[in-house]
Amino acid sequence: MSKAPIAHTLRQMRAASESYSELSHGAQHDHHASQPGTSTRPSPRQHRRQHTSVDGPSKEAKAKEEARKNLKTASHNDIEFQALSQEDEKGGMQQAPKKPHPPVAKETEVKIVFPSMSPPSVDLTGREVIFAIAVFFFLSVSVGLVVVLVDAKIREMNQELADKAKSVADKLELARNPPREVCVSVDCLRASVHILETMNSSVAPCDNFYEHACGGWISQAKVPSHRHYTSMTKEMEAVVKSRLRSLLEQETNDTAPSAEDKARMLYRRCMDVDAVEEQGVKPFKRAVDAMGGWAITEDWNIGEKSGLWNLQSALRTLSFDYFVQPLFEIVFDVSSHAIKLSPPSFPLETEEYLSNETSPALEAYVYFMEKTARLYGADKNSTQEFISTTLQFEKDLATLVSNDNMMDSFFQGGDDDSAMSMEELRHLSPRIHWIPWMQTAFKNITKDTRVSVPNREFFANLSSLLMNTDERILNYFLMWRFFNDMAAPLMSEQFRFAKGNFDKRVKGTKRMLNRVQFCLKSSNEWLAHAVGAMYVREYFPKKHKNDNDHVVLFRSKRLQDE
């Protein structure tokens, strides 16, 4: 007999023994339940028996029957097993001692069937498998991509932090160990000495920074006699004027631009004091006669129709030949390539004209006007009429540009809001012939050319004021401003003394400019572009000039793009 049936038999016997034990335990439980004094309520097992006894054989009866069959089979196999064991002992084989079998109950037999624990089977189609694989692949790629991007961002942030840390470390190292390269050229040494002289190192910068930085200069600076104040800027201007003098005193160069040649000629004639004294008022009279004369003399003719006096022609000559702009000022802004019109400036502050009281400055101004008219040849009556009417016109003009009106124009908007065409300007202020006047300096001016007029109200009121003012008064005013702004300094000693006395009383200067200072100032004011070109060519390094050219070109391109 093989060993496999033996093992099977042992398992059956063990199962029968366990079933017997369980049934015995149940029988004991039922016996105790039937004892007196116990509850008469049937147990769940008895309740089930009651229900199954009616319908047919109960499951318990079936289990007992099955247990009896298993016991019979086990008994038969046990007999065979004992016989086989005796044969093995005879053959010399040593068998392990047999364990006694537990008693088997023959009355109650139970067969226990356990449910299957195997997983349910799932049938997938081909499309579902492919879809599942695709989803898995997509999720894997997405997760991998997110990991890569996050890793790259972390690396970038780490690099930025490392760069910042390195920059801070470099700055700290530079602060602890500054470079030892020191400029020892003549210009560097001169600049160093100048800086040290302007400082006051005895004062700590944390206590008084301004005294520490500029205290030395304040204690040493002196106000020149021809000015009522001084500053570092004025000292720099003095250096520039000294350089300009050396340029203007050079001989005329045939290859130089004509504007620079005229600037040198103007400076030389201004410096020729003997010739100026000899000619006296004659040069000024020739210029005035070319514009129609001055009404303070008896031979002056009134009216634009006569051809001797023409407001439009006089304005063009004063503005573009002598750079005198008494009624309004025109500026060509090279940075924005725009023509700008603005109210004029005055010999006195606007408040001096509008004040009801006579101020010392106004008294000095009236004296200057009287002295000039008498030196020019006017009689007493003409002089008084000239002073009263001209001063009243200046007051009316100053009223148009008073602070209130100027502030209103300031808040009207920027350059874009103030731009208007020449045709619009002609309708706004018709008393001035704007297009012919502009074409004197700008050849490409048309009615569509746009100009910047920030204070439109002023130009509208100016046109009304000119229309309501007598031609003689307009002539008084224009020729007076021509004399005050340009001619007086170039005339004889008497005229220059009258001008200097006025400047001292109004501006607070101690004395007049000397001849060199006056001629430098006049040349730079009247021919500023020519003098500036000479200075840049001589004293600006070529590299700086190229850099400035690039800045101008870049700015021009930006304006065109805008």
VOGU-3710 file (C-alpha; in Angstrom, 3 decimals, decimal comma):
1> mskapiahtl> 0,000/0,000/0,000  1,403/3,412/-0,978  2,010/6,238/1,461  -0,332/8,687/-0,268  -3,508/6,848/0,792  -2,069/6,613/4,262  -1,653/10,354/4,495  -5,149/10,789/3,115  -6,490/8,385/5,707  -4,763/10,300/8,512
11> rqmraasesy> -6,337/13,519/7,353  -9,795/11,935/7,248  -9,322/10,564/10,750  -8,215/13,950/12,064  -11,223/15,644/10,470  -13,577/13,055/11,928  -12,040/13,540/15,363  -12,512/17,313/15,189  -16,108/16,866/14,037  -16,740/14,497/16,925
21> selshgaqhd> -15,324/16,950/19,437  -17,516/19,734/18,151  -20,627/17,582/18,187  -19,846/16,387/21,694  -19,489/19,923/22,879  -22,839/20,794/21,327  -24,518/17,827/22,954  -23,197/18,827/26,367  -24,504/22,296/25,824  -27,950/20,958/24,972
31> hhasqpgtst> -27,910/18,713/28,032  -27,198/21,606/30,369  -29,893/23,628/28,744  -32,488/20,930/29,471  -31,765/20,835/33,214  -34,366/22,146/35,634  -34,082/25,754/36,575  -32,776/26,829/33,248  -34,566/28,992/30,743  -37,178/27,267/28,592
41> rpsprqhrrq> -36,401/29,519/25,649  -35,037/27,379/22,844  -31,503/28,061/21,701  -30,795/29,168/18,151  -29,664/25,635/17,325  -32,902/24,133/18,720  -34,904/26,759/16,904  -33,322/25,730/13,640  -33,993/22,060/14,435  -37,665/22,820/14,960
51> htsvdgpske> -37,941/24,445/11,582  -35,999/21,771/9,735  -37,896/18,848/11,291  -41,024/19,904/9,550  -39,638/20,502/6,101  -37,539/17,344/5,897  -34,127/16,040/6,920  -32,164/18,766/8,571  -28,672/19,717/7,666  -27,505/18,324/10,980
61> akakeearkn> -28,866/14,873/10,144  -27,131/14,987/6,820  -23,886/15,927/8,515  -24,197/12,990/10,916  -24,763/10,571/8,069  -21,724/11,889/6,252  -19,607/11,565/9,412  -20,626/7,877/9,799  -19,457/7,155/6,276  -16,111/8,862/6,913
71> lktashndie> -15,641/6,836/10,112  -16,278/3,563/8,309  -13,764/4,481/5,653  -11,262/5,591/8,266  -11,696/2,316/10,209  -11,076/0,273/7,089  -7,998/2,306/6,228  -6,790/1,990/9,793  -6,888/-1,786/9,571  -4,867/-1,649/6,361
81> fqalsqedek> -2,469/0,799/7,928  -1,869/-1,544/10,896  -1,203/-4,456/8,581  1,237/-2,432/6,578  3,002/-1,322/9,744  3,454/-4,946/10,841  4,999/-5,800/7,481  7,412/-2,879/7,789  8,467/-4,025/11,269  9,183/-7,482/9,926
91> ggmqqapkkp> 11,341/-5,972/7,222  13,555/-4,288/9,770  12,227/-0,788/9,213  11,857/1,359/12,299  8,541/3,139/12,458  7,674/6,091/14,633  5,408/5,244/17,539  1,788/5,610/16,651  -0,184/8,277/18,436  -3,448/7,175/19,968
101> hppvaketev> -6,472/8,299/18,050  -8,965/10,413/19,890  -12,302/8,793/20,500  -14,632/9,237/17,598  -18,244/9,798/18,185  -20,374/7,635/15,980  -23,746/9,264/16,804  -22,980/12,828/15,520  -20,926/13,528/12,469  -20,518/17,054/10,934
111> kivfpsmspp> -18,866/17,944/7,632  -17,561/21,540/7,466  -17,229/23,118/4,011  -15,175/26,351/3,772  -15,926/28,906/0,999  -13,411/29,374/-1,785  -10,937/32,255/-1,220  -9,586/32,474/-4,763  -9,846/36,000/-6,437  -12,606/36,545/-8,962
121> svdltgrevi> -11,612/36,244/-12,554  -11,712/39,397/-14,733  -12,046/39,201/-18,476  -10,581/42,299/-20,340  -10,932/43,022/-24,040  -7,992/44,062/-26,214  -9,078/47,700/-26,354  -9,340/47,883/-22,581  -5,849/46,461/-22,207  -4,435/48,957/-24,718
131> faiavfffls> -6,270/51,820/-23,007  -4,950/50,780/-19,598  -1,401/50,611/-20,967  -1,790/54,067/-22,574  -3,096/55,600/-19,354  -0,248/54,071/-17,406  2,275/55,373/-19,965  0,743/58,882/-19,941  0,779/59,060/-16,153  4,366/57,850/-16,055
141> vsvglvvvlv> 5,486/60,458/-18,606  3,563/63,242/-16,808  5,076/62,391/-13,466  8,525/62,227/-15,026  8,062/65,594/-16,745  6,898/67,235/-13,518  9,904/65,833/-11,714  12,244/67,163/-14,417  10,678/70,659/-14,381  10,697/70,895/-10,614
151> dakiremnqe> 14,288/69,772/-10,537  15,257/72,390/-13,154  13,468/75,160/-11,219  15,176/74,110/-8,008  18,538/74,171/-9,775  17,812/77,657/-11,150  16,817/78,990/-7,731  19,884/77,462/-6,172  22,055/79,088/-8,855  20,476/82,505/-8,234
161> ladkaksvad> 21,037/82,175/-4,522  24,608/81,119/-5,164  25,180/84,119/-7,476  23,729/86,543/-4,921  25,811/85,035/-2,184  28,910/85,338/-4,353  28,081/88,969/-5,195  27,672/89,841/-1,518  30,871/88,028/-0,686  32,738/89,905/-3,444
171> klelarnppr> 31,434/93,257/-2,175  32,443/92,433/1,371  35,849/91,363/0,187  36,198/94,565/-1,863  35,209/96,636/1,176  37,757/94,853/3,361  40,502/94,909/0,739  39,961/97,857/-1,649  42,075/98,000/-4,809  45,339/99,836/-4,483
181> evcvsvdclr> 45,312/101,365/-7,976  45,567/105,131/-7,447  45,508/107,743/-10,197  48,626/109,910/-9,982  48,208/111,963/-13,156  48,280/115,764/-13,051  44,517/116,047/-13,530  43,809/113,511/-10,777  46,139/115,252/-8,345  44,626/118,634/-9,149
191> asvhiletmn> 41,111/117,269/-8,614  42,158/115,644/-5,346  43,610/118,889/-4,032  40,468/120,773/-5,026  38,218/118,272/-3,241  40,331/118,374/-0,093  40,271/122,180/-0,082  36,487/122,289/-0,301  36,041/119,828/2,591  36,159/120,468/6,325
201> ssvapcdnfy> 37,581/117,245/7,717  37,452/118,562/11,295  33,669/117,999/11,279  32,407/114,428/11,331  30,105/113,635/8,397  27,530/112,055/10,716  27,310/115,289/12,739  27,041/117,721/9,817  27,465/116,221/6,380  27,195/119,507/4,447
211> ehacggwisq> 29,818/121,188/6,602  32,066/118,143/6,211  31,705/118,151/2,408  31,642/121,907/1,654  32,795/123,707/4,792  36,227/124,498/3,389  34,839/126,108/0,252  32,297/128,196/2,200  35,011/129,648/4,431  37,281/130,515/1,474
221> akvpshrhyt> 34,796/131,625/-1,233  34,459/135,313/-2,056  31,602/136,993/-3,908  32,899/138,902/-6,976  32,144/142,604/-7,043  30,097/142,354/-10,236  27,767/139,684/-8,735  25,573/139,575/-5,653  26,230/135,881/-4,930  28,573/133,057/-5,857
231> smtkemeavv> 28,519/129,273/-5,976  30,495/126,303/-7,222  28,603/126,591/-10,495  29,694/130,202/-10,895  33,294/129,210/-10,297  33,011/126,565/-12,998  31,511/129,188/-15,302  34,558/131,366/-14,651  36,816/128,527/-15,814  34,720/128,076/-18,962
241> ksrlrslleq> 34,798/131,809/-19,722  38,559/131,839/-19,384  38,781/129,092/-21,986  36,294/130,877/-24,251  38,380/134,011/-24,138  41,400/132,141/-25,469  39,259/130,736/-28,300  37,666/134,069/-29,262  41,013/135,861/-29,260  42,403/133,499/-31,905
251> etndtapsae> 42,823/134,754/-35,441  40,045/134,070/-37,898  40,474/130,708/-39,611  39,412/130,563/-43,236  38,446/126,895/-42,834  36,311/127,564/-39,757  32,524/127,776/-40,076  31,154/131,258/-40,748  29,246/131,373/-37,454  32,460/130,911/-35,483
261> dkarmlyrrc> 34,114/133,579/-37,619  31,302/136,020/-36,774  31,652/135,243/-33,065  35,347/136,189/-33,162  34,573/139,388/-35,112  31,910/140,374/-32,567  34,284/139,824/-29,671  37,061/141,880/-31,291  34,767/144,813/-32,090  33,392/144,737/-28,565
271> mdvdaveeqg> 36,920/144,875/-27,166  37,872/147,831/-29,405  36,944/150,489/-26,843  38,469/153,403/-28,809  36,374/152,674/-31,889  33,246/152,294/-29,748  33,807/155,674/-28,059  34,490/157,377/-31,375  31,306/156,121/-33,030  29,057/156,705/-30,017
281> vkpfkravda> 25,383/156,177/-30,825  25,842/155,989/-34,610  25,839/152,146/-34,922  22,647/151,907/-32,899  20,925/154,622/-34,947  21,780/152,864/-38,187  20,185/149,648/-36,928  17,096/151,525/-35,678  16,664/153,425/-38,945  16,763/150,127/-40,867
291> mggwaitedw> 13,698/149,033/-38,867  11,750/152,296/-39,370  13,314/154,583/-36,743  12,451/155,372/-33,116  9,382/157,484/-32,361  11,144/159,546/-29,663  12,634/161,651/-32,469  10,616/164,232/-34,418  11,224/162,767/-37,904  9,446/159,496/-37,230
301> nigeksglwn> 6,532/158,566/-39,570  3,563/156,565/-38,295  1,714/153,805/-40,113  2,499/150,458/-41,627  1,282/151,636/-45,042  4,095/154,200/-45,329  6,685/151,427/-45,412  8,903/153,207/-42,891  7,578/151,340/-39,881  6,260/147,794/-40,039
311> lqsalrtlsf> 5,532/145,776/-36,932  5,955/142,420/-38,676  9,256/143,394/-40,284  10,613/144,876/-37,043  9,722/141,697/-35,142  11,515/139,499/-37,685  14,640/141,687/-37,621  14,804/141,868/-33,831  14,143/138,155/-33,355  16,471/136,634/-35,959
321> dyfvqplfei> 19,145/139,291/-36,612  19,701/140,608/-33,085  18,199/137,780/-30,981  15,901/140,209/-29,140  12,399/138,820/-28,494  10,336/141,490/-26,690  6,762/140,191/-27,236  7,291/136,439/-27,030  10,146/133,969/-27,141  10,745/131,202/-29,629
331> vfdvsshaik> 12,895/128,189/-28,774  13,840/125,238/-30,942  14,144/122,219/-28,667  16,794/119,999/-30,273  16,001/117,109/-27,919  12,380/116,832/-29,077  12,735/118,542/-32,488  9,906/120,917/-31,591  9,359/124,662/-31,960  8,091/126,152/-28,705
341> lsppsfplet> 6,530/129,571/-28,120  6,439/131,098/-24,657  5,794/134,497/-23,016  8,672/136,998/-22,900  10,981/137,969/-20,083  11,125/141,487/-18,599  13,834/143,801/-17,252  12,005/143,792/-13,890  10,244/141,101/-11,943  6,552/140,763/-12,773
351> eeylsnetsp> 5,599/141,806/-9,237  7,400/145,141/-9,717  5,077/146,043/-12,602  1,901/144,931/-10,830  2,617/146,594/-7,483  0,645/149,731/-6,650  3,623/151,216/-4,830  6,735/152,578/-6,494  9,637/150,323/-5,619  13,350/151,244/-5,724
361> aleayvyfme> 13,790/148,891/-8,664  11,025/150,630/-10,611  12,511/154,040/-9,819  15,898/152,887/-11,115  14,242/151,555/-14,256  12,479/154,874/-14,957  15,739/156,763/-14,448  17,496/154,408/-16,871  14,795/155,002/-19,521  15,013/158,776/-19,113
371> ktarlygadk> 18,825/158,800/-19,332  18,786/156,676/-22,476  16,169/158,812/-24,300  18,035/162,044/-23,554  21,359/160,570/-24,698  19,710/159,388/-27,894  18,538/162,950/-28,667  14,903/163,086/-27,506  13,497/166,268/-25,985  11,864/166,469/-22,564
381> nstqefistt> 8,259/166,107/-23,750  9,006/163,149/-26,023  10,978/161,535/-23,205  8,098/161,823/-20,731  5,602/160,462/-23,263  7,972/157,610/-24,103  8,440/156,651/-20,436  4,761/156,765/-19,444  3,338/154,943/-22,481  6,085/152,323/-22,673
391> lqfekdlatl> 5,927/151,562/-18,970  2,136/151,181/-19,126  2,400/148,791/-22,091  4,948/146,698/-20,206  2,582/146,544/-17,237  -0,261/145,394/-19,500  1,987/142,765/-21,051  3,179/141,593/-17,638  -0,438/141,192/-16,548  -0,944/138,635/-19,318
401> vsndnmmdsf> 1,868/136,503/-17,926  1,092/136,980/-14,242  1,577/134,045/-11,918  -2,107/133,091/-11,961  -2,229/132,814/-15,735  1,089/130,986/-15,901  -0,037/128,434/-13,304  -3,241/127,838/-15,271  -1,209/127,105/-18,381  1,105/124,845/-16,402
411> fqggdddsam> -1,786/122,553/-15,444  -3,308/122,495/-18,923  -1,170/119,522/-19,961  2,129/118,499/-21,483  3,675/119,074/-24,882  1,166/116,788/-26,591  -1,756/118,883/-25,310  -0,088/122,191/-26,251  0,807/121,245/-29,841  -1,084/123,024/-32,596
421> smeelrhlsp> -0,647/123,754/-36,303  0,517/127,084/-37,702  -2,944/127,603/-39,176  -4,507/127,134/-35,743  -1,964/129,554/-34,259  -2,864/132,141/-36,916  -6,532/131,971/-35,916  -5,625/132,064/-32,217  -3,387/135,154/-32,511  -4,049/136,878/-35,863
431> rihwipwmqt> -2,144/140,130/-35,156  1,173/138,326/-35,773  1,920/137,020/-39,252  3,212/133,720/-37,943  4,055/131,789/-41,098  6,201/134,536/-42,766  7,783/135,288/-39,412  8,693/131,616/-38,861  9,932/131,151/-42,425  12,658/133,715/-41,745
441> afknitkdtr> 14,427/131,127/-39,600  12,824/127,838/-40,658  12,518/127,399/-44,399  10,187/124,371/-44,366  7,421/125,971/-42,325  3,903/125,451/-43,703  0,406/125,968/-42,361  0,402/122,318/-41,238  3,634/122,594/-39,230  2,963/121,905/-35,566
451> vsvpnreffa> 4,379/124,058/-32,787  4,135/123,852/-29,010  2,125/126,657/-27,395  1,723/125,846/-23,668  0,024/129,159/-22,774  -2,601/129,618/-25,462  -4,504/132,187/-23,431  -1,486/134,481/-23,410  -1,145/134,498/-27,204  -4,859/135,106/-27,686
461> nlssllmntd> -4,710/138,071/-25,289  -1,463/139,302/-26,865  -3,154/139,627/-30,232  -5,949/141,692/-28,676  -3,446/143,903/-26,844  -1,498/144,608/-30,049  -4,667/145,451/-31,966  -5,734/147,936/-29,290  -2,328/149,627/-28,908  -1,187/152,635/-30,934
471> erilnyflmw> 1,637/152,070/-33,429  3,767/154,764/-31,807  3,607/152,965/-28,452  4,544/149,665/-30,103  7,523/151,408/-31,698  8,529/152,906/-28,345  8,455/149,504/-26,707  10,256/147,483/-29,410  13,119/149,958/-29,884  13,520/150,373/-26,146
481> rffndmaapl> 13,871/146,642/-25,634  16,370/146,516/-28,493  18,472/149,157/-26,792  18,195/147,620/-23,314  18,929/144,029/-24,317  21,723/144,544/-26,829  22,739/148,015/-27,882  23,499/149,701/-24,560  26,497/147,517/-23,662  28,023/148,086/-27,117
491> mseqfrfakg> 27,718/151,852/-27,101  29,831/154,595/-25,582  30,808/155,001/-21,940  27,778/157,125/-21,083  25,282/154,499/-22,227  27,189/151,691/-20,546  27,333/153,675/-17,303  23,558/154,186/-17,337  23,063/150,451/-17,889  25,552/149,545/-15,150
501> nfdkrvkgtk> 23,904/151,869/-12,645  20,543/150,224/-13,286  22,010/146,728/-12,836  23,591/147,730/-9,537  20,360/149,113/-8,103  18,146/146,260/-9,331  20,436/143,219/-9,146  22,614/144,328/-6,226  25,950/144,161/-8,056  28,751/146,330/-6,684
511> rmlnrvqfcl> 30,172/147,371/-10,012  29,792/146,860/-13,736  31,395/144,019/-15,618  34,803/144,866/-16,946  35,208/144,995/-20,698  36,513/141,443/-21,080  33,736/139,965/-18,953  31,114/141,975/-20,789  32,357/141,035/-24,274  32,609/137,349/-23,351
521> kssnewlaha> 29,093/137,428/-21,934  27,696/139,247/-24,972  29,385/136,965/-27,512  28,224/133,840/-25,686  24,635/135,102/-25,406  24,216/136,367/-28,968  26,089/133,593/-30,793  25,721/130,786/-28,269  25,677/127,922/-30,785  28,839/129,079/-32,555
531> vgamyvreyf> 30,731/129,671/-29,306  29,549/126,329/-27,921  30,733/124,497/-31,044  34,201/126,007/-30,666  34,385/124,990/-27,019  33,274/121,410/-27,640  35,695/120,966/-30,525  38,614/122,171/-28,419  38,000/120,821/-24,927  35,745/117,786/-25,234
541> pkkhkndndh> 37,515/114,453/-25,818  36,551/112,740/-29,033  35,165/109,767/-27,122  32,778/112,019/-25,195  31,635/113,705/-28,388  30,914/110,332/-29,977  28,988/109,246/-26,886  26,907/112,422/-27,007  26,209/111,866/-30,703  24,970/108,355/-29,936
551> vvlfrskrlq> 22,722/109,700/-27,184  21,246/112,355/-29,492  20,679/109,844/-32,298  19,093/107,338/-29,905  16,819/110,003/-28,447  15,827/111,214/-31,929  14,956/107,681/-32,998  12,858/107,158/-29,876  10,947/110,366/-30,582  10,313/109,279/-34,162
561> de> 9,054/105,895/-32,976  6,759/107,533/-30,460
//
